[in-house]
């Protein structure tokens, strides 16, 4: 497996991950404007920015981009990506990448969608791509996102100072401290059934 691959379609019970394209723009316009209260540290386009956002995201080197499609109604409710691919020393095969640039509409938050989307991405990364590691990172101040990563079973590895562009309001052009998390291939067999159980539990929640 080389470091370049096309985004697959990943099918779950609650969410389907499709290769991001302009066809998803109308749904993402509605998703982004439902409520923006939880987007304080996250890059989420406004309605009139969605078309440019899709074009820019698809043009980012090394990014493999997905639209998150809610299976109950077929609505595009957010985006997520593989990014920062890294190869084995001296070779062209992938050994690691990051899951990031993720956002969901207000109505999709707190459902099984985020957990299942991460499950599908982890499963593909470890079982199809044969990776040794998957990274996740977030603004170190984003307590909500950090807690979500911990619930997924990702291990906190520390904070890298002035590491990433800040998406916080009023901080354009500034750097943020990034809290780093990861899951390794050795950990995945134990985490997989735990995530499946979490998805089932969320599905049973009224």
C-alpha positions as CSV (number, residue, x, y, z in Angstrom):
1,X,0.0,0.0,0.0
2,X,1.5,3.3,-1.1
3,X,1.2,6.6,0.7
4,X,-1.5,7.8,-1.9
5,X,-4.9,6.3,-1.9
6,X,-8.4,7.2,-2.9
7,X,-11.1,7.8,-0.3
8,X,-13.2,4.7,0.0
9,X,-16.9,4.6,0.9
10,X,-17.2,3.3,4.5
11,X,-20.6,1.9,5.5
12,X,-21.9,1.9,9.1
13,X,-25.3,1.6,10.6
14,X,-25.6,5.2,11.6
15,X,-23.2,7.0,9.3
16,X,-21.8,6.5,5.8
17,X,-18.5,8.1,4.9
18,X,-18.3,9.2,1.3
19,X,-15.5,10.8,-0.6
20,X,-16.1,14.6,-0.2
21,X,-17.2,16.4,-3.3
22,X,-19.2,19.5,-4.4
23,X,-22.4,17.4,-4.4
24,X,-22.3,17.5,-0.6
25,X,-22.4,21.3,-0.5
26,X,-26.1,21.8,0.0
27,X,-26.3,19.4,2.9
28,X,-23.2,20.9,4.5
29,X,-24.6,24.4,4.2
30,X,-27.6,23.3,6.4
31,X,-25.4,21.3,8.7
32,X,-23.0,24.1,9.4
33,X,-25.7,26.6,10.3
34,X,-27.9,24.5,12.6
35,X,-26.1,25.8,15.7
36,X,-22.5,26.9,16.1
37,X,-22.2,27.0,19.8
38,X,-19.7,24.1,20.0
39,X,-17.4,25.4,17.2
40,X,-15.2,27.6,19.4
41,X,-12.0,25.7,18.5
42,X,-13.0,24.1,15.2
43,X,-12.8,25.2,11.6
44,X,-16.4,25.0,10.3
45,X,-17.4,27.1,7.3
46,X,-20.4,29.5,7.2
47,X,-23.1,28.8,4.7
48,X,-21.5,31.1,2.0
49,X,-18.1,29.6,2.6
50,X,-19.0,25.9,2.0
51,X,-18.1,25.7,-1.7
52,X,-14.7,27.3,-1.1
53,X,-14.2,25.1,2.0
54,X,-14.8,21.9,-0.1
55,X,-12.4,23.1,-2.8
56,X,-9.7,24.1,-0.3
57,X,-10.0,20.9,1.7
58,X,-9.8,18.7,-1.4
59,X,-6.7,20.6,-2.5
60,X,-4.8,20.0,0.7
61,X,-1.7,17.8,0.0
62,X,-1.9,14.4,1.7
63,X,-5.6,14.8,2.8
64,X,-8.2,12.1,2.1
65,X,-11.5,13.7,2.6
66,X,-14.9,12.4,3.6
67,X,-18.5,13.7,4.0
68,X,-20.3,12.2,6.9
69,X,-23.8,11.0,5.7
70,X,-26.5,10.3,8.3
71,X,-28.0,7.0,7.2
72,X,-31.5,7.7,8.6
73,X,-32.2,10.5,6.2
74,X,-29.2,10.6,3.8
75,X,-28.2,14.1,5.0
76,X,-24.6,15.3,4.9
77,X,-24.0,16.3,8.5
78,X,-20.3,17.0,8.6
79,X,-16.8,16.2,7.4
80,X,-13.7,14.2,8.5
81,X,-10.4,13.4,7.0
82,X,-7.3,11.3,6.9
83,X,-4.3,13.7,6.9
84,X,-0.5,13.9,7.6
85,X,0.3,10.5,6.0
86,X,3.7,9.1,7.0
87,X,5.6,6.3,5.4
88,X,7.9,3.6,6.8
89,X,11.6,4.7,6.8
90,X,13.2,4.2,3.4
91,X,9.9,3.1,1.8
92,X,6.7,4.3,0.2
93,X,4.2,2.3,2.2
94,X,2.1,4.1,4.8
95,X,2.8,3.5,8.5
96,X,0.8,6.2,10.1
97,X,-1.7,9.0,9.6
98,X,-4.0,11.4,11.5
99,X,-7.7,11.7,11.7
100,X,-8.7,15.3,11.8
101,X,-10.5,18.3,10.4
102,X,-13.6,16.8,11.8
103,X,-16.9,18.5,12.5
104,X,-20.6,17.6,12.8
105,X,-23.9,19.4,12.8
106,X,-25.5,20.2,16.1
107,X,-28.2,17.5,15.5
108,X,-25.6,14.8,14.9
109,X,-23.5,15.6,18.0
110,X,-24.1,13.3,20.9
111,X,-25.4,10.5,18.7
112,X,-23.7,7.4,17.6
113,X,-22.4,9.1,14.4
114,X,-19.1,10.4,15.7
115,X,-18.1,7.2,17.5
116,X,-19.1,5.0,14.5
117,X,-17.3,7.3,12.0
118,X,-14.1,7.0,14.1
119,X,-14.6,3.3,14.3
120,X,-14.9,3.0,10.5
121,X,-11.8,5.1,10.0
122,X,-9.8,3.2,12.6
123,X,-10.9,-0.1,11.1
124,X,-9.9,0.9,7.6
125,X,-6.6,2.3,8.8
126,X,-5.5,-0.7,10.7
127,X,-7.2,-3.6,8.8
128,X,-7.1,-2.4,5.2
129,X,-4.1,0.0,5.1
130,X,-2.1,-2.0,7.7
131,X,-1.0,1.1,9.7
132,X,1.0,1.0,12.8
133,X,-0.5,4.1,14.4
134,X,-3.3,6.6,14.0
135,X,-3.0,10.2,15.5
136,X,-5.6,12.5,16.8
137,X,-5.0,16.1,18.0
138,X,-7.0,19.0,19.2
139,X,-6.6,22.5,20.6
140,X,-5.3,21.9,24.1
141,X,-8.0,24.2,25.5
142,X,-10.8,22.1,23.9
143,X,-11.9,20.1,26.9
144,X,-14.9,18.7,25.1
145,X,-12.8,17.3,22.2
146,X,-10.1,15.9,24.5
147,X,-12.8,14.0,26.5
148,X,-14.2,12.6,23.3
149,X,-10.8,11.3,22.2
150,X,-10.3,9.7,25.6
151,X,-13.7,8.0,25.4
152,X,-12.6,6.5,22.1
153,X,-9.7,4.8,23.9
154,X,-7.0,7.0,22.4
155,X,-4.0,7.5,24.6
156,X,-3.0,11.1,25.6
157,X,0.7,11.7,24.7
158,X,1.2,15.3,25.8
159,X,0.8,18.9,24.6
160,X,2.9,20.3,21.7
161,X,3.3,24.0,22.2
162,X,2.7,26.4,19.3
163,X,2.1,23.4,17.1
164,X,-0.9,24.1,14.9
165,X,-2.9,26.9,13.4
166,X,-5.5,28.2,15.9
167,X,-9.2,28.2,14.7
168,X,-10.4,29.9,17.9
169,X,-12.3,33.2,17.3
170,X,-10.1,36.2,17.1
171,X,-6.9,34.1,16.7
172,X,-6.5,34.1,12.9
173,X,-2.8,33.7,12.0
174,X,-1.8,32.5,15.5
175,X,-0.6,29.2,16.7
176,X,-2.2,27.0,19.3
177,X,-1.0,24.3,21.7
178,X,-2.1,20.9,20.5
179,X,-3.1,18.0,22.7
180,X,-1.9,14.8,21.0
181,X,-3.5,11.4,21.2
182,X,-2.9,8.1,19.4
183,X,-4.1,4.5,18.9
184,X,-1.6,1.9,17.8
185,X,-2.1,-1.3,15.8
186,X,-1.4,-3.4,19.0
187,X,-4.1,-1.6,20.9
188,X,-6.8,-1.9,18.1
189,X,-7.9,-5.5,18.7
190,X,-8.9,-4.6,22.3
191,X,-10.4,-1.2,21.4
192,X,-12.5,-2.5,18.5
193,X,-15.1,-4.4,20.6
194,X,-15.2,-1.6,23.2
195,X,-16.1,0.9,20.4
196,X,-18.7,-1.5,19.0
197,X,-20.3,-1.7,22.4
198,X,-20.3,2.1,22.7
199,X,-22.0,2.4,19.4
200,X,-24.6,-0.1,20.4
201,X,-25.2,1.7,23.7
202,X,-25.6,5.1,22.0
203,X,-28.0,3.4,19.5
204,X,-30.2,2.3,22.4
205,X,-30.3,5.7,24.1
206,X,-33.6,7.5,23.4
